[in-house]
């Protein structure tokens, strides 16, 4: 198994992710490079995505939408240090990102009575005090990432309105307006907006390369017989979409869970849990390198040796070796079910 996954986290930690435990409970799990458990921290609710501060001291984990809190944990031990709630009539969407200096945490949120999407800003130096709220012109912001130079927030706007009173029912499928947004990181001002080719193609998850190419994993909510591309690409102000071969495209079942990119090479990996599929492709050319069968494929994370780590909802792990074909280098397993993301 690859041993060169240097990250901002303590050296022994290879990956973090939200999990469902064998007894039905939920937790955040940290594993090392041999897929051995370092620690688990139980939570009362199912969680989704998370992020780490640049110095690795803080780990932030968000509840799954509708998220009623996020937790701040010690990056070395998993001990919960703080918990923060959304504002009244607001919930979180399960994702956040730190500013380059680690001072601010940016989280996607929704004012659910109006449907207005928001970016909630928290000052980590002041105990994660909420310092600002930026209103977005749109519904359903999901994952957000930093631009490589740290000056912009890149936001996947899903375009789908939900309300906690109606569980996860989608309330506006006939009026969706998804987009990829670029915001000024200091002010929240929208700088550009890029819409996918179909208004029912919800922009959900992101990966950004060193060359400022943004790859977008989408979920389609239109007619089942249609097969629109589910991978968007933004570069130099232009939005394009990457079409997979028909045999792979149909297996995605209109749904991508996670996306990751090797920042220097633009090799992209997406997971399709409903299709039991992992797809590796060259982001620059759009050519598929390989498809890999993995039941309930979930999270994916690039490794520093040029490969990828992929988890599943069954607890299985797959390491993809770097090289021309990104073949499976080794496998592992854990006792719990991994949620959709690794970080």
Secondary structure, 3 states (H helix, E strand, C coil): CCCCCCCCCCCCCCEEEEEECCCCCEEEEEECCCCCEEEEEEECCCEEEEEECCCCCEEEEEECCCECCEEEEECCCCCEEEEECCCCCEEEEEEEEECCCCCEEEEEEEECCCCEEEEEEEEHHHCCEEEEEEECCCCCEEEEEECCCCCEEEEEECCCCCCHHHCCCCCCHHHCCCEEEEEECCCCCEEEEECCCCCCEEEEEEEECCCCCEEEEEEECCCCCCCCCCEEEEECCEEEEECCCHHHHHHHCCECCCEEECCCCCEEEEEEHHHCEEEEEECCCCCEEEEEECCCEEEEEECCCCCEEEEECCCEEEEECCCCCCCEEEEEECCCEECCCCC
